[in-house]
Amino acid sequence: MPTFSADALRQLCDDARERLSVTGAQVAIASGDTVLQAVSGTANAELGTPVTDDTVFQIGSTTKVYTAALVLQLADAGLVDLDTPVTRYLPGVRLAEGEHWRDITPRHLMSMTSGLDNGPYTDTGNDDDCISRYLDLLAEIPLAFAPGTSYGYSNASTNVSGRLIEKLTGTSWDVALRDRLLRPAGLAESVSLFADLPYHPTAVGHLPGADDVVRPWCFSRGCGPAGSSLATTARDLARFGRLLLRRGKADDGTRVLTENAVETMQTVQADVPARVFADSWCVGPYRKTWDGVEVFGHSGTTPNGSSCLLWAPSLDVAVATVVNTPSRGYPFADAISDVVFRDWLGIAKPPRPTPDPRLELDPSAYSGRYHAHGVRYTISTDNGTLLLDAEQSDGERLQTELLPIAAHRFLPADDAVTSNHTWDIAFTVGPDGAASHLHNGAFTARRVP
């Protein structure tokens, strides 16, 4: 079993935070029975409050693994079948335009194969009906693809899972999360309800190099299951990873998930076209293979925070990072995992790919328009160079060259188009040789005439 030095972890956290202009950060490693955490920087620059061991950070989409764990608890209890259409449990709810959405199952929702568009980020209020109101927004949004036929990351799909949890437990997603998962697992430094935040020191969001803070704290409680509200420390996040390493048992021996639930969570369901992000998707987490070692995890970003949780069952190690400079969250997590996995664990983590000008490509296969809710992409060529134009619904427009790295995969010359997630742009190509979908890292857009 590997051993880790608290001093080395502290130095690593400090160095990465300063080099990447992160305002405040925590890093934690769970190995065996030990959890080490390092903290660095400022939680709130306006107040001058430092990051402490128990400061909580918003973790964004990493929350999706918690939501999946709750659904699998309900499956073990016989309350839901993962392969029965969601319409059985949510009668009267319309999830998309057309009729194919009626085939969506809970497994599709958690494995990002539902075909649901990523959906809006609309604020639907702060009461217990906010998730139900969020689902009402999906009725007229087209599917990206027929359920079960492709991969497409979707916040909307996880919010549907959250509503499913509410219907089957008779309580709000926040209360189900607290009472059925956080408390039994001993995760006392994790909180999603706004009313509970005053009992925790809290990190707020910052832009790189700025002393003013991001407001508001949360853009929509109705997106809570997908990641808008849950906040935690890096060590509690690592403890959640250790729960999965221990096949569903909490530190005190309480069984929170069955071994079958954990095995299901870690079973591959779909390949991910943009491979910088992940190799494949399971029932909740993504899966990567580094130097022959399976690594599961999830990462996420909100306007106030960013996180990453990775766990490697064969190494009995979970690594968690949280920051309050969201645009630096993914580079920070990469910097930490580069050292922890490569230098401390001896695992050759794949380097970021570099453009290969020798690759031959047919630009006409990709040229065209692609739509997803809130964004329109146009792919064009200029003297053989592939160009991407992304126009947001708020009028913001980003343009970048696409640099080939593999078949149907490209790095954007300007990473702003991926919201600084450092991932690649990929295309799904159909039998006719033409691209049917564009994948901006995790997110999928369908080709339109």
N, C-alpha and C positions, 0 to 999 in steps of 0.2 A: 504494500500500500504506500503511495507517495506521501511524503511529508512536505509541508509548506512553512515558510518562515513569515511570521507576522511583519517583521521589519522589511523584508523584501516585497511583500504585498503592499505595504504602506508606501514604499518608495516608487513602486510601479504605478500606483494610483496617482501619486503626486506628479510624477513625471508626465504621464499621459494627459492628466488634466491641464497642466500648464502648457504643454506643447500644442494641445488642440483648442486652447482658449475656452475650456469648459469652466463654468462658474462654480458648480459644486458637484461632487460625485461620491459614490460609494462602490466598492468592489468586495465581493464575498466569495469564498470557496468553501464548499462542504465536501469533506473527504473523510470517509469512515464516520466516527462519532464526533469529529471536530468541525466547527464552523469558524473560520477566520474572516474578519471584516476590516477593511481599511476605509477611512473617510478623508475627504480633502475639500477645501474651498468653502464657499459661502452658500447658505441656503436661501437668503433673501438679502440682496445687495442694498435695497432701500433701507433696511433696518440694521444691516451689518451683522446679521446672525450667522454663525458658522454652521457648517454641517456637523452633526453629532452622530453617534452610533445609532440613535433611535429616530433620526429625521426620516420622514417618509417622503417618497418621490412618486409622482404619477408614472405608471409603467406602460400605459398604452395597450397595444394589441397583444402583449404577452398575457393579458387577462383572458384571451380566448382559450388558453389551455385550462384555466380554472373553470370556465363555462363548460368546456367539454367534459371535465371531470364530474361536474354536477349532473350532466345528462347521463353519463355512464353509471353514476350512482343510481339514478332512476331506472336505467335499464336493468341493473342487477336486482332491483327491487320488483321487477316485473311490471313497472308502470309504463314503460315505453319500449317498443321494438325498434331497433335502429334501422330496419329495412322496410318498415311500414310507412306509407305516405304520411306526411305531416298533417294533411287535411283531416286525418282521423282524430288528431288531438287538438287541432285548432279549427274547428268548423266555423264557417262564415268568414274566414280570413282569406283575402286574395293577395297572393305574393308577387305577382308579375302580370304583364300584359299577356294575352293569349290564354292557352290552356295547358301547355306542357308543364307548367310549374306544379300542377297537381300530382306529378310523379316524384316530387322532391321528398326525400326521406331524411331523418335525422343524421344518418351516416353521410349523405351528400352535404348537409349543412356543415358538418365538422371537418370534412375532408376537402373542402373548397371545390367540390364537383357539382354543386347545386345548379349552376348556371345563373344564379341571381347576380345581377349587377352589384357593384360595390355599394351603390346607394348613396343617399344624401347624408349630410351631417347636420341636419336641421335640429334646432332646439325644440323639443316637444314638451317642455315643462319639467317641473321638479317634483311631481307627485307620483304616486304608485301606478298611475295609468300611463306613464310617459312611454314605456316600451310598446304598449298596445297601440298608442297613437302613432309611434314611429312606423309600425308595420302598415298602417293605413296609407303611408306615403309611397309604398312599393307597387300599388295595384296597377299603375299605368306605365311602369318602367319595363322595357323589353328584356327578356332573358339574353344573356351573352351567348348561350348555347343550350342545347337540350340537356336536362339533368343526367349526370353520370357519363357524359360523352367527352368531357374535356376538364381542364383545370382553370379556375379563375378565382382568385382571392376575393373575399367579399365580407365587408363589415356587416352588411345587411343580413347575410346568412347567419352570422353569430348572434345578431339581435333577435332573429327568429328562434334560435336555440334558447335565448334568454326568456322569450315569451313562453316557449314550451315548458321551461322550468317553472315559470309562474303558474301556468295552468295546472300542472301536475302536483305542485306543492301547495297551492292555495295561498301563496304569499309573494311578496316582491322578489325580484332577482337579488337585490341587495341583501335582504334578510335571509334568503335561501343560501347565498354565498357565505354569509357570516355564520349562520347556525349549523349548516350541513357540511361546511368545508373548513373555513378558517378556524373556528373554535375547536372542533374535534382534532384538527391537525396541529393545534398549538401555535397558530400563526397570529400572535397577539399584536404584532406590529404592522398589520395589514388592515386597511379601512377603505370602504367605498362610499358609505353614507356621509353626506356633508355634515349632518348633525354630530357625527363622531369625530370630525377633524380637529375640533378644539382640544381634544385630549391627546393629540400627537404633535410634536414639532414637525413643521411642514416646509418642504422646499417648494419654491414657486419658480415659474419659468423665466428665463432670460434669453435675450438674443446675444450672439457672440460679441464680446467686448462692451456690452451695455450694462449700465448700473440700474436702469429702470426695469421693472418687472412686467411680466405678461399678465394681462387681465382679459377675461375672467379666469377663475380657477378651472372651471370645466365648461366645455361648450355645449354639452347635452347629456343629461342623466339618461335619456332614452337610448343612448348608444353605450350604456354601461357594460352590457355583456361583451361587446366587441372591444372595449378598452378605453372609454372616455373618462372613467372616474377612479378606478382602483389605484390606491397608492400603498407603497410598502417600502421597507428597507431592503437593501441588497441581501442582508443575511436572512430575512424572512423569505425572500425570493429563492435563495439557495436552499433553504429548508423545504420549500415546496418541491424543488427539484429532488431533494433527498427523499421526500415522501414517495416519489416515483421510482427512485433507485431502490428503495426498500419495498417495492412491490405493493405499495398502498398503505404501509404502516407509518404512523407518526412516531416522533422521537420517544414518546412514553409508551409505545406499543399499541396504541389505539388503532384499530383497523378502520381507515377512512375510505379506502377503495379496495375492491377485491383484486387478487392477482390477475384474474381474467380481464378486469377493467383496464388495468395498466398494460397488459399485453395487447388489448384491442387498441388502446391509445397509440401504441408504438408499432402498429401494423401498417405498412405502406398501402396507400389507396390510389395514388396518382403521381405521375412524374410532373416535375415543374419545368416548363420550357426555359425560363431564365435561370440558369444554373448557378450564378453567383449568389443568388438569394438562398436556394436550397436545391437538393437533388430530387426530393420527393416529398409528398405530404401524407401524413398519417391521420388518425382520428383525433385531431386537435393540434399536435405539434408538427413541425417540419422535421425532416431527417436529412442529415449530411453524412458522407463517408470521408473521413480524413485518415489517410495512411492505413486503410483497412479497418478503422475503428468507427463504429456507429455512434453518431452524436445526434441527439434529439434536442429540440428547443423551440424557442419563439422569441421574437423581438418586437418592439413597438415604440410608437412615438405619438405624443399629443403636443399641443402648443406649450405645455408646461413641463414635460419630461420625456425621457426616453430610457428604454431598458433592453436588456438581453438576458435570457436564461438559456444555458446549455447544460445538458447532462449526458454523461457517457456511462452506460451501465457496466460495460466491461472494465472500466477504470474506477468505478464507484466514486465518481467525482461530479459535482455540479458547480458551475461558475455563473455568477450573477453580477451584472453591472447596472447602475442607475445614474442618470445625470439630470441636471435641470437646465441644460443648454441643448434643446432638442435636436437642432441641426447638426450637432456634434456627437449625438448619441451612438450612431452606427460606427463612425470612425473610432470612437473611444472604445466601444466593445471589441472591435477588430484588433485594436492595439493591445488590449488586455489579453484576449484569447490567443493572439500570436505568441506572446511570451509564455503564458500558462501552459498551453498545449505543446508548443514547439520546444521551448527551452526547459520547462519544468517537468513536463510529462513525457517528452521525447516523441511526440506525435507530429508528423510532418503535415501541418495545416496547409492546404493548397494556397499558393500565392494568388493575388488578384491577377486575372488574365491581362495580357497586353495585346494591343491591336496587331494583326498580322496582315500586312499589305499584300502578301502573296496569295491570300485567299481569293478565289474567283467567285463572283456572285452575279446574279441576274437581277439588277435593280427593278426590272419590270414586275418581278414576282411579288414585290412588297409595295410598290407605288399604289397610292390610293388613299381613301379616307376611312378612319376607324372611329367609332363612337363608344363612349361610356357615359354614364350619368355625370354631368358636370365638366366633361372634357372632350374635346374633339382633336384628333390627331390627323395630320396630313403628311404622307410620306411622298417625297419627290426626289428627283435626281438633278444634278448639275455637273455636267462633264464626267459622268460616271460616279460621282460622289453622292451617297445617300444622305438625304436631309430629313429631319423630323421637325415638324411645326406643331406645337401643343398649345391649344387655346382653351383656357378655363372659362367657365360660365360667368365669372366675375370680370372678364375682359383681359385678365393677365395672359400674356403670350410669351412662350419660350421657344427658341429655335436652336437647333444644334445639329452638327454633323454626327452621323453614326459610323463608328469605326469597327470593321469586322474582327471578330475574335474566334468564331467557329461557324459551322453551318447554321444559318438563320439566326445568328446571335451577334449582337453589337454592343460596344460600349459607347455611351454618349460622350461627345467631346466636352459638353457642359453638364456636369452632374446635377445642376439645379433642376433638370427635367425629371429626375427621380426623387426630388425633394431631399437631395443630399443623402440618399440611402446607399449609395455606392454600388448599386446593382446594375445588371445589364438589361438591354432591350432585346426581346426575342419575338419571333413570328412562328405561328403554327401554319404550316403549309399543307394544303389539301391535295387530293389525288391529281387535280388538274395543274399542279405546280404553282398555283397562286396562293398567297397568304390569306387565311380566313380570319385570323386574330392577331392582334398586336399585344404583347405582354410587356408592360412597363414594370419590370421586376415582378412583383407579386400580382399586380393589377392587370386585368384583361379588358381589351376593347374589341368589339366585333367590327368586322369590315362592313361598310355600307356602300351602296351604289353611288 
